[in-house]
Amino acid sequence: MRVEAVVQQPTNRLNRLLIIGHSLGGLAVLNALQPVWLQRLQSGTSGDGGLGSLVLLVNPAIEARRVADLLAAVRQTAPQHRMNDRLRPLLVIAGSEADRITQTAFTWSRAVPAWFESLFDPIAEEDRLGATQWDLAATAIGHFRQLFTHRLELAAAGSTSSSYSCPPVSYPSGGPVSWRMDDGLQLRELANGAVNMPPLWVVQTDRNVLPNHGFMTQQAFWCFIEQAMNPTASIGSL
């Protein structure tokens, strides 16, 4: 909070603060910042209610139940008009379809605790999103399709995320594509009736964008982050 107060002073409007949590660090960031974020959404403090410019959780070791609970809290907390008028997300959870750590190891580590949680702390039927309580408690959010709001794809032949440079952005009118870059990176909005929370994006990436559990060297993914922080900006090479 002290870093945010220094970086985002009214006299420094060009400054940006990106808060990132990766893997278990994503769980730590969510645990630490969720109460503050919900309080700001409710009160309308700190501009649009966000923390810094963007909170980003990458391939987080977080069970889908936590995000389902968060969605319910956002619905109850944030005024609907404030959510619908939002131009950019406040919290982005990004998970790669190629991340085996959160797909396999995470589920094995959660198998027994998830059984006890589903038995002694049941989830209301309307919050299960068509899944079992065990699935919600044992599946990492990056592999739980019912909560995906977007899909990030790098479709150009021969492109690799690590060597990608950010070209200009276009905004197709109509259809599911929110924006597209000239070299094949595009963000598609998914028609998911269970999730309609503009402040919160749950983004699945293809294996060309994030080929494994890491993300630091994946340039196309950084282009996406830049666009998410300022969706109307024209992006040049980073």
C-alpha positions as CSV (number, residue, x, y, z in Angstrom):
1,M,0.0,0.0,0.0
2,R,2.9,2.3,0.7
3,V,4.4,1.6,-2.7
4,E,1.1,2.4,-4.3
5,A,0.8,5.7,-2.4
6,V,4.3,6.7,-3.7
7,V,3.8,5.6,-7.3
8,Q,0.3,6.8,-8.0
9,Q,0.3,10.3,-6.7
10,P,-1.9,12.8,-8.6
11,T,1.2,14.6,-9.9
12,N,2.5,11.4,-11.4
13,R,-0.3,10.3,-13.7
14,L,1.9,8.6,-16.2
15,N,3.3,6.2,-13.5
16,R,1.9,2.6,-13.5
17,L,2.0,-0.1,-10.8
18,L,1.8,-3.7,-11.9
19,I,1.4,-6.3,-9.1
20,I,2.2,-9.8,-10.2
21,G,1.9,-13.1,-8.4
22,H,3.1,-16.4,-10.0
23,S,2.2,-19.9,-9.0
24,L,2.1,-20.1,-5.1
25,G,2.9,-16.4,-5.2
26,G,-0.5,-15.9,-6.9
27,L,-2.2,-17.4,-3.9
28,A,-0.1,-15.1,-1.6
29,V,-1.1,-12.0,-3.6
30,L,-4.8,-13.0,-3.6
31,N,-4.9,-13.7,0.1
32,A,-3.2,-10.4,0.9
33,L,-5.1,-8.1,-1.5
34,Q,-8.6,-9.5,-1.8
35,P,-10.0,-7.8,1.2
36,V,-8.6,-4.4,0.1
37,W,-9.8,-4.9,-3.4
38,L,-13.4,-5.7,-2.4
39,Q,-13.5,-2.8,0.0
40,R,-12.4,-0.4,-2.7
41,L,-14.9,-1.7,-5.2
42,Q,-17.7,-1.2,-2.7
43,S,-16.6,2.3,-1.6
44,G,-15.4,3.5,-5.0
45,T,-12.1,4.7,-3.4
46,S,-8.8,4.8,-5.3
47,G,-10.2,5.9,-8.6
48,D,-11.9,2.9,-10.3
49,G,-11.5,0.7,-7.3
50,G,-8.3,-1.1,-8.5
51,L,-5.0,-1.8,-6.8
52,G,-2.3,0.0,-8.7
53,S,-2.7,-0.3,-12.5
54,L,-3.4,-4.0,-12.6
55,V,-3.2,-7.1,-10.4
56,L,-2.0,-10.1,-12.4
57,L,-1.9,-13.7,-11.3
58,V,0.0,-16.0,-13.7
59,N,-0.5,-19.8,-13.6
60,P,-1.6,-19.4,-10.0
61,A,-1.8,-22.4,-7.6
62,I,-5.3,-21.4,-6.6
63,E,-8.3,-23.8,-6.6
64,A,-11.3,-22.8,-8.7
65,R,-13.5,-22.6,-5.6
66,R,-11.5,-19.5,-4.4
67,V,-12.3,-17.7,-7.7
68,A,-16.0,-18.8,-7.6
69,D,-16.2,-17.4,-4.1
70,L,-14.5,-14.2,-5.3
71,L,-17.0,-13.8,-8.1
72,A,-19.9,-14.1,-5.7
73,A,-18.3,-11.4,-3.4
74,V,-17.7,-9.1,-6.4
75,R,-21.4,-9.4,-7.4
76,Q,-22.5,-8.5,-3.9
77,T,-19.9,-5.8,-3.3
78,A,-19.5,-3.7,-6.5
79,P,-22.3,-1.5,-7.9
80,Q,-23.4,-3.0,-11.2
81,H,-23.1,0.3,-13.1
82,R,-19.5,0.7,-12.0
83,M,-18.6,-2.8,-13.3
84,N,-20.4,-2.4,-16.6
85,D,-18.8,1.0,-17.5
86,R,-15.2,-0.3,-16.9
87,L,-12.8,-0.1,-19.8
88,R,-10.1,-2.3,-18.3
89,P,-9.8,-5.2,-15.9
90,L,-8.7,-4.7,-12.4
91,L,-7.6,-8.3,-11.7
92,V,-6.4,-10.7,-14.4
93,I,-5.9,-14.4,-13.7
94,A,-4.0,-16.0,-16.6
95,G,-3.5,-19.8,-17.0
96,S,-1.8,-21.7,-19.8
97,E,-3.3,-24.8,-21.3
98,A,0.2,-26.2,-21.4
99,D,1.0,-25.7,-17.7
100,R,1.4,-29.2,-16.3
101,I,2.4,-28.0,-12.8
102,T,-1.1,-26.6,-12.0
103,Q,-2.9,-29.2,-14.1
104,T,-1.4,-32.4,-12.6
105,A,0.8,-31.7,-9.5
106,F,-1.7,-29.2,-8.1
107,T,-4.7,-31.6,-8.4
108,W,-2.7,-34.4,-6.7
109,S,-1.7,-32.1,-3.9
110,R,-5.3,-31.0,-3.4
111,A,-7.0,-34.4,-3.8
112,V,-7.4,-35.2,-0.1
113,P,-8.0,-31.7,1.3
114,A,-10.6,-31.1,-1.4
115,W,-12.5,-34.2,-0.2
116,F,-12.6,-32.9,3.4
117,E,-13.5,-29.4,2.3
118,S,-16.4,-30.6,0.1
119,L,-17.6,-32.7,3.0
120,F,-17.4,-30.2,5.9
121,D,-17.6,-26.9,4.0
122,P,-20.2,-27.5,1.2
123,I,-20.7,-25.0,-1.6
124,A,-24.2,-23.8,-2.4
125,E,-25.7,-25.4,-5.5
126,E,-26.0,-22.1,-7.4
127,D,-22.3,-21.4,-6.9
128,R,-21.0,-24.8,-8.3
129,L,-21.2,-23.7,-11.9
130,G,-22.3,-27.2,-12.9
131,A,-19.2,-28.9,-11.3
132,T,-18.9,-31.1,-8.3
133,Q,-17.6,-29.6,-5.0
134,W,-14.5,-31.8,-5.3
135,D,-13.7,-30.5,-8.8
136,L,-14.0,-26.9,-7.6
137,A,-11.7,-27.6,-4.7
138,A,-9.1,-29.7,-6.5
139,T,-8.9,-28.0,-10.0
140,A,-6.6,-25.0,-10.5
141,I,-8.3,-22.0,-11.9
142,G,-6.2,-22.1,-15.1
143,H,-7.8,-25.4,-16.0
144,F,-11.4,-24.8,-14.9
145,R,-13.2,-23.9,-18.2
146,Q,-16.5,-22.8,-16.6
147,L,-14.8,-19.7,-15.2
148,F,-12.9,-18.6,-18.3
149,T,-13.8,-15.1,-19.6
150,H,-11.2,-14.8,-22.4
151,R,-8.8,-16.8,-24.5
152,L,-5.4,-15.4,-25.5
153,E,-4.0,-16.9,-28.7
154,L,-0.8,-16.5,-30.8
155,A,-1.9,-18.0,-34.1
156,A,0.7,-16.7,-36.7
157,A,2.7,-19.5,-38.3
158,G,6.2,-19.7,-37.1
159,S,5.7,-17.1,-34.3
160,T,7.1,-17.8,-30.8
161,S,6.2,-15.9,-27.7
162,S,9.8,-15.4,-26.7
163,S,10.8,-13.6,-29.9
164,Y,7.6,-11.6,-30.4
165,S,7.5,-7.8,-30.7
166,C,4.3,-5.9,-30.1
167,P,2.8,-4.6,-33.4
168,P,-0.1,-2.1,-33.6
169,V,-3.5,-3.2,-32.3
170,S,-6.8,-3.4,-34.2
171,Y,-10.3,-3.6,-32.7
172,P,-12.6,-5.7,-35.0
173,S,-16.2,-4.5,-34.9
174,G,-18.6,-7.3,-33.8
175,G,-17.7,-10.9,-33.1
176,P,-15.9,-12.4,-30.1
177,V,-12.4,-10.9,-30.8
178,S,-11.7,-8.0,-28.4
179,W,-8.5,-7.0,-30.2
180,R,-5.9,-8.3,-32.5
181,M,-2.2,-7.5,-33.2
182,D,-0.9,-7.7,-36.8
183,D,1.4,-10.7,-36.2
184,G,-1.3,-13.0,-34.8
185,L,-1.8,-12.3,-31.1
186,Q,-5.4,-11.9,-30.3
187,L,-7.8,-11.9,-27.3
188,R,-11.2,-13.5,-27.7
189,E,-14.0,-12.9,-25.3
190,L,-15.8,-16.2,-24.4
191,A,-19.5,-16.6,-24.3
192,N,-19.6,-17.9,-20.7
193,G,-22.9,-17.3,-19.1
194,A,-21.6,-18.2,-15.7
195,V,-19.1,-15.3,-15.6
196,N,-19.9,-11.7,-16.4
197,M,-17.6,-9.7,-14.2
198,P,-15.8,-6.9,-16.1
199,P,-13.4,-6.1,-13.2
200,L,-12.1,-9.7,-13.2
201,W,-10.8,-11.6,-16.2
202,V,-9.9,-15.3,-16.2
203,V,-7.8,-15.8,-19.3
204,Q,-6.8,-19.1,-20.8
205,T,-3.7,-18.8,-23.0
206,D,-2.6,-21.2,-25.7
207,R,0.7,-23.0,-25.6
208,N,2.2,-20.5,-28.1
209,V,1.7,-17.7,-25.6
210,L,2.8,-19.5,-22.5
211,P,4.4,-22.9,-23.3
212,N,4.9,-24.0,-19.7
213,H,4.6,-22.9,-16.1
214,G,6.8,-19.8,-16.5
215,F,6.2,-16.5,-18.1
216,M,9.0,-14.0,-17.7
217,T,10.6,-14.5,-21.1
218,Q,7.4,-14.7,-23.1
219,Q,7.2,-11.4,-25.0
220,A,3.7,-11.9,-26.5
221,F,2.4,-12.3,-23.0
222,W,3.9,-9.0,-22.0
223,C,2.2,-7.4,-25.0
224,F,-1.1,-8.7,-23.6
225,I,-0.3,-7.3,-20.1
226,E,0.5,-3.9,-21.6
227,Q,-2.8,-3.9,-23.5
228,A,-4.7,-5.0,-20.4
229,M,-3.4,-2.1,-18.4
230,N,-4.3,0.4,-21.1
231,P,-6.7,-1.2,-23.6
232,T,-7.1,1.9,-25.8
233,A,-3.3,2.5,-26.2
234,S,-1.4,2.0,-29.4
235,I,1.3,-0.5,-28.6
236,G,4.7,-0.3,-30.2
237,S,7.7,-2.6,-29.8
238,L,8.5,-3.2,-26.1
